[in-house]
Amino acid sequence: MLYQKYALTQSMAFRMLEAITNKAEELRIKINAAIVDEGANLKAFIRMDEAALLSGEIAENKAYTAAAFGKPTHEWYPMIKDDPALLTGIVHTNRLVVFGGGIPLIYDGVIVGGIGVSGGTADEDVQCALAGLAVFEKECQVEESY
Protein backbone atom coordinates (compact mmCIF):
# COMPACT_ATOMS: atom_id res chain seq x y z
CA MET A 1 0.00 0.00 0.00
CA LEU A 2 1.29 3.46 -0.86
CA TYR A 3 0.34 6.89 0.39
CA GLN A 4 1.22 10.44 -0.47
CA LYS A 5 2.87 12.79 1.96
CA TYR A 6 3.75 16.45 2.17
CA ALA A 7 7.39 17.44 2.07
CA LEU A 8 8.98 20.63 3.30
CA THR A 9 11.03 22.18 0.51
CA GLN A 10 14.57 23.43 0.86
CA SER A 11 13.60 26.85 -0.46
CA MET A 12 10.86 27.25 2.15
CA ALA A 13 13.25 26.15 4.89
CA PHE A 14 15.71 28.83 3.81
CA ARG A 15 12.99 31.52 3.79
CA MET A 16 11.98 30.43 7.28
CA LEU A 17 15.60 30.71 8.47
CA GLU A 18 15.77 34.21 7.03
CA ALA A 19 12.69 35.27 9.02
CA ILE A 20 14.08 33.62 12.15
CA THR A 21 17.42 35.39 11.92
CA ASN A 22 15.74 38.71 11.08
CA LYS A 23 13.75 38.37 14.31
CA ALA A 24 16.91 37.51 16.23
CA GLU A 25 18.61 40.62 14.86
CA GLU A 26 15.59 42.70 15.89
CA LEU A 27 15.88 41.22 19.40
CA ARG A 28 19.67 41.77 19.30
CA ILE A 29 20.52 38.16 20.03
CA LYS A 30 22.77 35.61 18.32
CA ILE A 31 21.08 32.31 17.69
CA ASN A 32 21.37 28.96 15.99
CA ALA A 33 18.29 27.77 14.10
CA ALA A 34 17.40 24.38 12.68
CA ILE A 35 14.61 23.23 10.39
CA VAL A 36 13.88 19.50 10.22
CA ASP A 37 11.59 17.47 7.97
CA GLU A 38 8.81 15.10 9.04
CA GLY A 39 11.34 12.44 10.02
CA ALA A 40 13.25 14.99 12.13
CA ASN A 41 16.13 14.93 9.65
CA LEU A 42 18.01 18.21 9.39
CA LYS A 43 16.75 20.18 6.37
CA ALA A 44 18.41 23.57 6.96
CA PHE A 45 20.56 25.13 9.66
CA ILE A 46 22.18 28.46 10.42
CA ARG A 47 24.55 29.64 13.10
CA MET A 48 24.57 33.42 13.31
CA ASP A 49 27.98 35.02 13.68
CA GLU A 50 29.14 34.75 17.29
CA ALA A 51 26.26 32.48 18.36
CA ALA A 52 27.17 29.99 21.08
CA LEU A 53 28.46 26.66 19.77
CA LEU A 54 26.43 24.54 22.19
CA SER A 55 23.23 26.27 21.06
CA GLY A 56 23.56 24.55 17.68
CA GLU A 57 22.93 21.12 19.12
CA ILE A 58 20.16 22.48 21.34
CA ALA A 59 18.44 24.08 18.33
CA GLU A 60 18.55 20.79 16.43
CA ASN A 61 17.14 18.94 19.45
CA LYS A 62 14.32 21.47 19.84
CA ALA A 63 13.37 21.00 16.18
CA TYR A 64 13.62 17.21 16.63
CA THR A 65 11.37 17.29 19.71
CA ALA A 66 8.78 19.48 17.97
CA ALA A 67 8.64 17.27 14.89
CA ALA A 68 8.77 13.98 16.78
CA PHE A 69 5.89 14.82 19.11
CA GLY A 70 3.97 17.47 17.17
CA LYS A 71 3.92 19.86 20.08
CA PRO A 72 5.91 23.00 20.92
CA THR A 73 8.75 22.39 23.33
CA HIS A 74 7.49 25.09 25.71
CA GLU A 75 4.38 22.97 26.36
CA TRP A 76 6.37 20.07 27.81
CA TYR A 77 7.39 21.36 31.24
CA PRO A 78 3.88 22.53 32.27
CA MET A 79 2.59 19.12 31.18
CA ILE A 80 5.11 17.09 33.24
CA LYS A 81 5.97 19.36 36.20
CA ASP A 82 3.33 17.91 38.56
CA ASP A 83 4.12 14.27 37.82
CA PRO A 84 7.34 13.40 39.70
CA ALA A 85 7.90 10.07 37.93
CA LEU A 86 7.43 11.62 34.49
CA LEU A 87 9.41 14.73 35.37
CA THR A 88 12.44 12.76 36.54
CA GLY A 89 12.15 10.05 33.90
CA ILE A 90 11.22 11.59 30.58
CA VAL A 91 13.83 14.34 30.75
CA HIS A 92 16.43 11.61 30.26
CA THR A 93 14.95 10.78 26.85
CA ASN A 94 17.63 11.38 24.25
CA ARG A 95 17.11 14.66 22.32
CA LEU A 96 13.94 15.66 24.22
CA VAL A 97 13.84 19.38 25.08
CA VAL A 98 11.26 20.66 27.58
CA PHE A 99 11.76 24.44 27.29
CA GLY A 100 10.83 26.98 24.63
CA GLY A 101 12.19 27.35 21.14
CA GLY A 102 10.86 24.30 19.28
CA ILE A 103 7.73 24.60 17.12
CA PRO A 104 6.19 21.83 14.98
CA LEU A 105 5.29 22.48 11.35
CA ILE A 106 1.83 21.08 10.65
CA TYR A 107 0.07 21.20 7.29
CA ASP A 108 -3.46 19.87 6.80
CA GLY A 109 -3.22 18.07 10.16
CA VAL A 110 0.05 16.35 9.24
CA ILE A 111 3.43 17.00 10.85
CA VAL A 112 5.80 18.02 8.07
CA GLY A 113 8.72 19.19 10.19
CA GLY A 114 9.89 21.34 13.05
CA ILE A 115 11.73 24.53 13.89
CA GLY A 116 14.32 24.80 16.65
CA VAL A 117 15.93 28.01 17.88
CA SER A 118 18.51 28.40 20.64
CA GLY A 119 20.70 31.24 21.84
CA GLY A 120 18.40 33.70 23.58
CA THR A 121 16.08 33.26 26.51
CA ALA A 122 13.38 30.63 26.06
CA ASP A 123 10.90 33.44 25.30
CA GLU A 124 13.22 35.02 22.72
CA ASP A 125 13.81 31.64 21.11
CA VAL A 126 10.03 31.13 20.85
CA GLN A 127 9.60 34.58 19.27
CA CYS A 128 12.21 33.72 16.64
CA ALA A 129 10.69 30.31 15.95
CA LEU A 130 7.26 31.90 15.55
CA ALA A 131 8.70 34.25 12.91
CA GLY A 132 9.71 31.16 10.93
CA LEU A 133 6.31 29.57 11.52
CA ALA A 134 4.61 32.70 10.14
CA VAL A 135 6.48 32.24 6.84
CA PHE A 136 5.46 28.58 6.71
CA GLU A 137 1.81 29.35 7.42
CA LYS A 138 1.67 32.23 4.92
CA GLU A 139 3.22 30.19 2.13
CA CYS A 140 1.00 27.19 2.82
CA GLN A 141 -2.10 29.40 2.59
CA VAL A 142 -0.93 30.69 -0.78
CA GLU A 143 -0.37 27.15 -2.02
CA GLU A 144 -3.80 26.03 -0.75
CA SER A 145 -5.57 28.77 -2.73
CA TYR A 146 -4.61 27.29 -6.10
MDTraj code that builds the backbone (N, CA, C; nanometers):
import mdtraj as md
import numpy as np

residues = "MET LEU TYR GLN LYS TYR ALA LEU THR GLN SER MET ALA PHE ARG MET LEU GLU ALA ILE THR ASN LYS ALA GLU GLU LEU ARG ILE LYS ILE ASN ALA ALA ILE VAL ASP GLU GLY ALA ASN LEU LYS ALA PHE ILE ARG MET ASP GLU ALA ALA LEU LEU SER GLY GLU ILE ALA GLU ASN LYS ALA TYR THR ALA ALA ALA PHE GLY LYS PRO THR HIS GLU TRP TYR PRO MET ILE LYS ASP ASP PRO ALA LEU LEU THR GLY ILE VAL HIS THR ASN ARG LEU VAL VAL PHE GLY GLY GLY ILE PRO LEU ILE TYR ASP GLY VAL ILE VAL GLY GLY ILE GLY VAL SER GLY GLY THR ALA ASP GLU ASP VAL GLN CYS ALA LEU ALA GLY LEU ALA VAL PHE GLU LYS GLU CYS GLN VAL GLU GLU SER TYR".split()
xyz = np.array([
    [0.0845, -0.1176, 0.0000],
    [0.0000, 0.0000, 0.0000],
    [0.0889, 0.1237, 0.0000],
    [0.0547, 0.2213, -0.0791],
    [0.1291, 0.3462, -0.0865],
    [0.0417, 0.4615, -0.0388],
    [0.1061, 0.5674, 0.0038],
    [0.0343, 0.6885, 0.0395],
    [0.1174, 0.8088, 0.0002],
    [0.0517, 0.9208, -0.0145],
    [0.1223, 1.0443, -0.0469],
    [0.1508, 1.1191, 0.0820],
    [0.2562, 1.1978, 0.0796],
    [0.2870, 1.2794, 0.1962],
    [0.3350, 1.4159, 0.1513],
    [0.3259, 1.5106, 0.2418],
    [0.3747, 1.6448, 0.2167],
    [0.5222, 1.6497, 0.2522],
    [0.5964, 1.7295, 0.1793],
    [0.7391, 1.7440, 0.2070],
    [0.7756, 1.8919, 0.2121],
    [0.8474, 1.9272, 0.3132],
    [0.8977, 2.0629, 0.3305],
    [1.0100, 2.0859, 0.2292],
    [1.0003, 2.1932, 0.1514],
    [1.1033, 2.2179, 0.0513],
    [1.2226, 2.2920, 0.1104],
    [1.3351, 2.2751, 0.0454],
    [1.4574, 2.3428, 0.0862],
    [1.4393, 2.4941, 0.0773],
    [1.3762, 2.5409, -0.0283],
    [1.3604, 2.6854, -0.0456],
    [1.2730, 2.7452, 0.0648],
    [1.1677, 2.6753, 0.1052],
    [1.0859, 2.7250, 0.2145],
    [1.1655, 2.7251, 0.3447],
    [1.2430, 2.6211, 0.3673],
    [1.3246, 2.6146, 0.4886],
    [1.4208, 2.7332, 0.4958],
    [1.4800, 2.7690, 0.3836],
    [1.5713, 2.8834, 0.3813],
    [1.4978, 3.0152, 0.4082],
    [1.3771, 3.0301, 0.3533],
    [1.2993, 3.1518, 0.3786],
    [1.2596, 3.1598, 0.5265],
    [1.2308, 3.0458, 0.5849],
    [1.1982, 3.0430, 0.7279],
    [1.3199, 3.0836, 0.8111],
    [1.4377, 3.0328, 0.7750],
    [1.5602, 3.0710, 0.8465],
    [1.5860, 3.2204, 0.8359],
    [1.5577, 3.2771, 0.7199],
    [1.5775, 3.4214, 0.7033],
    [1.4877, 3.4993, 0.7989],
    [1.3616, 3.4592, 0.8101],
    [1.2690, 3.5271, 0.9015],
    [1.3127, 3.5093, 1.0469],
    [1.3620, 3.3912, 1.0784],
    [1.4077, 3.3622, 1.2148],
    [1.5267, 3.4506, 1.2505],
    [1.6234, 3.4584, 1.1618],
    [1.7421, 3.5392, 1.1919],
    [1.7103, 3.6885, 1.1895],
    [1.6161, 3.7303, 1.1058],
    [1.5739, 3.8707, 1.1082],
    [1.5140, 3.9057, 1.2438],
    [1.4336, 3.8144, 1.2989],
    [1.3746, 3.8375, 1.4307],
    [1.4836, 3.8411, 1.5376],
    [1.5804, 3.7530, 1.5269],
    [1.6914, 3.7509, 1.6228],
    [1.7686, 3.8828, 1.6185],
    [1.7920, 3.9341, 1.4990],
    [1.8614, 4.0623, 1.4859],
    [1.7795, 4.1745, 1.5488],
    [1.6486, 4.1702, 1.5283],
    [1.5592, 4.2696, 1.5886],
    [1.5677, 4.2635, 1.7420],
    [1.5779, 4.1411, 1.7954],
    [1.5882, 4.1221, 1.9404],
    [1.7310, 4.1419, 1.9923],
    [1.8251, 4.1588, 1.8983],
    [1.9669, 4.1771, 1.9304],
    [2.0271, 4.0566, 2.0035],
    [1.9953, 3.9395, 1.9490],
    [2.0517, 3.8160, 2.0029],
    [2.1178, 3.7383, 1.8902],
    [2.2077, 3.6488, 1.9267],
    [2.2772, 3.5612, 1.8316],
    [2.2264, 3.4201, 1.8550],
    [2.1698, 3.3621, 1.7526],
    [2.1080, 3.2306, 1.7694],
    [2.1578, 3.1299, 1.6662],
    [2.1263, 3.0053, 1.6950],
    [2.1366, 2.8964, 1.5993],
    [1.9925, 2.8557, 1.5697],
    [1.9638, 2.8196, 1.4464],
    [1.8291, 2.7773, 1.4103],
    [1.8367, 2.6552, 1.3198],
    [1.7460, 2.5620, 1.3455],
    [1.7401, 2.4383, 1.2677],
    [1.5979, 2.4162, 1.2182],
    [1.5883, 2.3651, 1.0972],
    [1.4610, 2.3226, 1.0394],
    [1.4785, 2.1749, 1.0064],
    [1.3834, 2.0926, 1.0532],
    [1.3878, 1.9499, 1.0219],
    [1.2639, 1.9107, 0.9430],
    [1.2727, 1.7978, 0.8737],
    [1.1590, 1.7470, 0.7975],
    [1.0719, 1.6596, 0.8869],
    [0.9756, 1.5904, 0.8262],
    [0.8806, 1.5096, 0.9038],
    [0.9462, 1.3942, 0.9779],
    [1.0610, 1.3500, 0.9338],
    [1.1341, 1.2435, 1.0018],
    [1.2377, 1.2980, 1.0988],
    [1.2322, 1.4283, 1.1239],
    [1.3252, 1.4989, 1.2133],
    [1.4684, 1.4974, 1.1605],
    [1.4819, 1.4839, 1.0293],
    [1.6127, 1.4932, 0.9649],
    [1.6416, 1.6402, 0.9359],
    [1.7639, 1.6814, 0.9591],
    [1.8007, 1.8206, 0.9388],
    [1.7805, 1.8608, 0.7930],
    [1.7041, 1.9664, 0.7711],
    [1.6749, 2.0176, 0.6372],
    [1.7555, 2.1443, 0.6093],
    [1.7658, 2.2320, 0.7110],
    [1.8413, 2.3569, 0.6963],
    [1.8862, 2.4022, 0.8352],
    [1.9995, 2.4694, 0.8384],
    [2.0563, 2.5130, 0.9661],
    [2.1355, 2.6410, 0.9445],
    [2.1332, 2.7271, 1.0459],
    [2.2183, 2.8456, 1.0421],
    [2.2701, 2.8745, 1.1824],
    [2.3949, 2.9140, 1.1870],
    [2.4554, 2.9642, 1.3099],
    [2.4923, 3.1089, 1.2816],
    [2.4252, 3.2005, 1.3502],
    [2.4569, 3.3417, 1.3313],
    [2.5990, 3.3670, 1.3805],
    [2.6643, 3.4659, 1.3232],
    [2.7983, 3.5023, 1.3678],
    [2.7979, 3.5235, 1.5189],
    [2.8932, 3.4631, 1.5849],
    [2.9144, 3.4753, 1.7290],
    [2.8102, 3.4043, 1.8152],
    [2.7213, 3.3251, 1.7560],
    [2.6259, 3.2477, 1.8360],
    [2.7014, 3.1370, 1.9090],
    [2.6528, 3.1012, 2.0259],
    [2.7172, 2.9989, 2.1079],
    [2.7202, 2.8643, 2.0358],
    [2.8320, 2.7954, 2.0443],
    [2.8462, 2.6664, 1.9767],
    [2.7479, 2.5621, 2.0293],
    [2.7307, 2.5542, 2.1601],
    [2.6428, 2.4539, 2.2193],
    [2.4972, 2.4744, 2.1762],
    [2.4610, 2.5982, 2.1468],
    [2.3233, 2.6267, 2.1058],
    [2.2863, 2.5582, 1.9740],
    [2.3842, 2.5249, 1.8933],
    [2.3559, 2.4552, 1.7675],
    [2.2918, 2.3207, 1.7922],
    [2.3494, 2.2433, 1.8802],
    [2.2934, 2.1119, 1.9122],
    [2.1577, 2.1258, 1.9798],
    [2.1437, 2.2261, 2.0660],
    [2.0158, 2.2476, 2.1345],
    [1.9083, 2.2847, 2.0330],
    [1.9406, 2.3700, 1.9368],
    [1.8439, 2.4085, 1.8331],
    [1.7980, 2.2857, 1.7542],
    [1.8917, 2.2008, 1.7165],
    [1.8555, 2.0791, 1.6435],
    [1.7651, 1.9895, 1.7279],
    [1.7953, 1.9780, 1.8570],
    [1.7144, 1.8938, 1.9452],
    [1.5756, 1.9527, 1.9688],
    [1.5644, 2.0850, 1.9721],
    [1.4323, 2.1468, 1.9836],
    [1.3490, 2.1173, 1.8594],
    [1.4078, 2.1301, 1.7421],
    [1.3366, 2.0995, 1.6177],
    [1.2972, 1.9521, 1.6142],
    [1.3882, 1.8652, 1.6567],
    [1.3615, 1.7212, 1.6626],
    [1.2428, 1.6925, 1.7536],
    [1.2449, 1.7503, 1.8740],
    [1.1370, 1.7287, 1.9706],
    [1.0038, 1.7747, 1.9133],
    [1.0024, 1.8937, 1.8535],
    [0.8784, 1.9484, 1.7974],
    [0.8232, 1.8598, 1.6869],
    [0.9088, 1.8120, 1.5990],
    [0.8641, 1.7269, 1.4886],
    [0.8263, 1.5869, 1.5367],
    [0.9006, 1.5343, 1.6321],
    [0.8768, 1.3976, 1.6783],
    [0.7458, 1.3845, 1.7562],
    [0.7079, 1.4894, 1.8274],
    [0.5888, 1.4821, 1.9113],
    [0.4745, 1.5710, 1.8627],
    [0.5024, 1.6609, 1.7685],
    [0.3965, 1.7469, 1.7172],
    [0.3454, 1.8488, 1.8165],
    [0.4322, 1.8855, 1.9110],
    [0.3925, 1.9865, 2.0081],
    [0.5096, 2.0785, 2.0343],
    [0.4819, 2.2067, 2.0619],
    [0.5907, 2.3002, 2.0920],
    [0.6654, 2.2578, 2.2178],
    [0.7937, 2.2816, 2.2179],
    [0.8746, 2.2388, 2.3332],
    [0.8366, 2.3123, 2.4611],
    [0.7860, 2.4354, 2.4502],
    [0.7491, 2.5092, 2.5714],
    [0.6252, 2.4510, 2.6404],
    [0.5542, 2.3608, 2.5747],
    [0.4378, 2.2967, 2.6361],
    [0.4750, 2.1757, 2.7203],
    [0.5975, 2.1280, 2.7099],
    [0.6374, 2.0075, 2.7815],
    [0.6449, 2.0251, 2.9325],
    [0.7194, 2.1238, 2.9791],
    [0.7386, 2.1357, 3.1241],
    [0.6063, 2.1534, 3.1991],
    [0.5162, 2.2428, 3.1562],
    [0.3882, 2.2531, 3.2272],
    [0.3117, 2.1208, 3.2297],
    [0.3292, 2.0390, 3.1270],
    [0.2591, 1.9117, 3.1180],
    [0.3171, 1.8071, 3.2146],
    [0.4474, 1.8128, 3.2419],
    [0.5107, 1.7087, 3.3236],
    [0.5481, 1.7540, 3.4644],
    [0.5429, 1.8826, 3.4937],
    [0.5973, 1.9362, 3.6195],
    [0.5308, 1.8805, 3.7454],
    [0.4036, 1.8409, 3.7374],
    [0.3330, 1.7915, 3.8558],
    [0.3314, 1.6394, 3.8654],
    [0.4047, 1.5726, 3.7800],
    [0.4119, 1.4265, 3.7821],
    [0.5575, 1.3871, 3.8075],
    [0.5935, 1.3635, 3.9359],
    [0.7344, 1.3396, 3.9700],
    [0.8002, 1.2274, 3.8890],
    [0.7304, 1.1181, 3.8679],
    [0.7900, 1.0073, 3.7930],
    [0.8202, 1.0487, 3.6483],
    [0.7239, 1.1169, 3.5871],
    [0.7429, 1.1616, 3.4495],
    [0.8503, 1.2695, 3.4428],
    [0.8457, 1.3634, 3.5367],
    [0.9413, 1.4734, 3.5373],
    [1.0849, 1.4231, 3.5503],
    [1.1073, 1.3259, 3.6357],
    [1.2443, 1.2762, 3.6540],
    [1.2827, 1.1722, 3.5503],
    [1.1843, 1.1102, 3.4862],
    [1.2152, 1.0054, 3.3897],
    [1.2273, 1.0520, 3.2469],
    [1.1263, 1.1252, 3.1995],
    [1.1222, 1.1588, 3.0576],
    [1.2317, 1.2563, 3.0168],
    [1.2784, 1.3382, 3.1109],
    [1.3830, 1.4336, 3.0754],
    [1.5140, 1.3645, 3.0386],
    [1.5237, 1.2366, 3.0653],
    [1.6426, 1.1610, 3.0257],
    [1.6279, 1.1000, 2.8864],
    [1.5160, 1.1256, 2.8210],
    [1.4951, 1.0779, 2.6854],
    [1.5891, 1.1534, 2.5915],
    [1.6660, 1.0781, 2.5156],
    [1.7628, 1.1377, 2.4246],
    [1.6960, 1.2371, 2.3306],
    [1.7504, 1.3582, 2.3233],
    [1.7109, 1.4657, 2.2322],
    [1.5827, 1.5375, 2.2707],
    [1.5156, 1.4979, 2.3793],
    [1.3940, 1.5657, 2.4224],
    [1.4288, 1.6974, 2.4907],
    [1.3656, 1.8059, 2.4478],
    [1.3844, 1.9379, 2.5079],
    [1.2501, 1.9819, 2.5650],
    [1.2512, 2.0312, 2.6903],
    [1.1262, 2.0661, 2.7585],
    [1.1165, 2.2153, 2.7899],
    [1.1870, 2.2986, 2.7135],
    [1.1760, 2.4436, 2.7292],
    [1.1642, 2.5075, 2.5908],
    [1.1234, 2.6319, 2.5865],
    [1.0827, 2.6985, 2.4634],
    [1.1866, 2.7113, 2.3538],
    [1.1361, 2.7138, 2.2309],
    [1.2194, 2.7346, 2.1136],
    [1.1968, 2.6331, 2.0041],
    [1.1170, 2.5304, 2.0296],
    [1.0856, 2.4303, 1.9280],
    [0.9386, 2.4374, 1.8911],
    [0.9100, 2.4465, 1.7616],
    [0.7727, 2.4599, 1.7119],
    [0.7508, 2.3575, 1.6002],
    [0.6448, 2.2761, 1.6084],
    [0.6186, 2.1830, 1.4982],
    [0.5636, 2.2546, 1.3763],
    [0.5850, 2.1983, 1.2607],
    [0.5293, 2.2479, 1.1348],
    [0.4211, 2.1489, 1.0927],
    [0.2972, 2.1959, 1.0924],
    [0.1833, 2.1084, 1.0648],
    [0.1057, 2.1657, 0.9465],
    [0.0825, 2.0804, 0.8474],
    [0.0071, 2.1202, 0.7291],
    [-0.1070, 2.0201, 0.7097],
    [-0.2293, 2.0708, 0.7028],
    [-0.3462, 1.9867, 0.6802],
    [-0.3528, 1.8734, 0.7826],
    [-0.3164, 1.9051, 0.9079],
    [-0.3220, 1.8073, 1.0161],
    [-0.2062, 1.7092, 1.0202],
    [-0.1081, 1.7264, 0.9342],
    [0.0047, 1.6345, 0.9241],
    [0.1340, 1.7059, 0.9628],
    [0.2132, 1.6437, 1.0482],
    [0.3430, 1.7004, 1.0853],
    [0.4365, 1.6878, 0.9661],
    [0.4892, 1.8032, 0.9211],
    [0.5804, 1.8023, 0.8065],
    [0.7216, 1.8450, 0.8461],
    [0.7403, 1.8794, 0.9742],
    [0.8724, 1.9195, 1.0193],
    [0.8680, 1.9927, 1.1505],
    [0.9795, 2.0586, 1.1809],
    [0.9891, 2.1342, 1.3048],
    [1.0948, 2.2422, 1.2934],
    [1.0780, 2.3432, 1.3779],
    [1.1734, 2.4533, 1.3890],
    [1.2352, 2.4458, 1.5272],
    [1.3658, 2.4707, 1.5359],
    [1.4323, 2.4798, 1.6648],
    [1.5228, 2.6018, 1.6669],
    [1.5120, 2.6817, 1.7732],
    [1.5934, 2.8011, 1.7883],
    [1.6553, 2.7997, 1.9271],
    [1.7838, 2.8339, 1.9342],
    [1.8515, 2.8400, 2.0637],
    [1.9570, 2.9497, 2.0605],
    [1.9690, 3.0202, 2.1720],
    [2.0704, 3.1240, 2.1837],
    [2.0250, 3.2409, 2.2682],
    [1.8952, 3.2647, 2.2739],
    [1.8400, 3.3702, 2.3576],
    [1.7757, 3.3083, 2.4803],
    [1.6888, 3.3850, 2.5449],
    [1.6077, 3.3263, 2.6514],
    [1.5068, 3.2339, 2.5852],
    [1.4393, 3.1506, 2.6630],
    [1.3378, 3.0631, 2.6056],
    [1.2313, 3.1456, 2.5340],
    [1.1905, 3.2584, 2.5925],
    [1.0898, 3.3437, 2.5303],
    [1.1410, 3.4026, 2.3984],
    [1.2651, 3.4474, 2.3962],
    [1.3218, 3.5018, 2.2723],
    [1.3328, 3.3942, 2.1650],
    [1.3723, 3.2745, 2.2060],
    [1.3806, 3.1636, 2.1108],
    [1.2438, 3.1336, 2.0501],
    [1.1396, 3.1365, 2.1347],
    [1.0032, 3.1131, 2.0850],
    [0.9642, 3.2222, 1.9860],
    [0.9930, 3.3474, 2.0179],
    [0.9599, 3.4576, 1.9268],
    [1.0254, 3.4377, 1.7902],
    [1.1508, 3.3955, 1.7907],
    [1.2215, 3.3719, 1.6644],
    [1.1591, 3.2551, 1.5882],
    [1.1301, 3.1472, 1.6596],
    [1.0688, 3.0308, 1.5955],
    [0.9328, 3.0667, 1.5354],
    [0.8563, 3.1485, 1.6064],
    [0.7258, 3.1901, 1.5552],
    [0.7383, 3.2742, 1.4286],
    [0.8464, 3.3492, 1.4153],
    [0.8704, 3.4246, 1.2911],
    [0.8873, 3.3280, 1.1739],
    [0.9574, 3.2176, 1.1969],
    [0.9708, 3.1155, 1.0931],
    [0.8386, 3.0472, 1.0641],
    [0.7618, 3.0197, 1.1688],
    [0.6309, 2.9572, 1.1520],
    [0.5379, 3.0460, 1.0696],
    [0.5460, 3.1770, 1.0895],
    [0.4612, 3.2700, 1.0139],
    [0.4874, 3.2588, 0.8641],
    [0.6136, 3.2423, 0.8254],
    [0.6477, 3.2242, 0.6835],
    [0.5861, 3.0948, 0.6325],
    [0.6016, 2.9884, 0.7084],
    [0.5459, 2.8578, 0.6709],
    [0.3947, 2.8677, 0.6512],
    [0.3262, 2.9268, 0.7486],
    [0.1808, 2.9350, 0.7417],
    [0.1351, 3.0236, 0.6258],
    [0.2036, 3.1340, 0.6023],
    [0.1667, 3.2232, 0.4923],
    [0.1849, 3.1527, 0.3582],
    [0.2959, 3.0855, 0.3407],
    [0.3219, 3.0192, 0.2127],
    [0.2294, 2.9000, 0.1914],
    [0.1930, 2.8316, 0.2967],
    [0.1003, 2.7191, 0.2825],
    [-0.0386, 2.7674, 0.2446],
    [-0.0807, 2.8832, 0.2954],
    [-0.2104, 2.9397, 0.2585],
    [-0.2118, 2.9771, 0.1117],
    [-0.1024, 3.0323, 0.0631],
    [-0.0933, 3.0695, -0.0782],
    [-0.1048, 2.9448, -0.1642],
    [-0.0333, 2.8391, -0.1241],
    [-0.0373, 2.7148, -0.2021],
    [-0.1762, 2.6529, -0.2005],
    [-0.2489, 2.6618, -0.0863],
    [-0.3804, 2.6031, -0.0755],
    [-0.4818, 2.6727, -0.1655],
    [-0.4587, 2.8005, -0.1962],
    [-0.5572, 2.8771, -0.2727],
    [-0.5596, 2.8413, -0.4212],
    [-0.4641, 2.7639, -0.4667],
    [-0.4611, 2.7294, -0.6095],
    [-0.5608, 2.6211, -0.6434],
])
top = md.Topology()
chain = top.add_chain()
for i, resn in enumerate(residues, 1):
    res = top.add_residue(resn, chain, resSeq=i)
    for name in ("N", "CA", "C"):
        top.add_atom(name, md.element.get_by_symbol(name[0]), res)
traj = md.Trajectory(xyz[None], top)
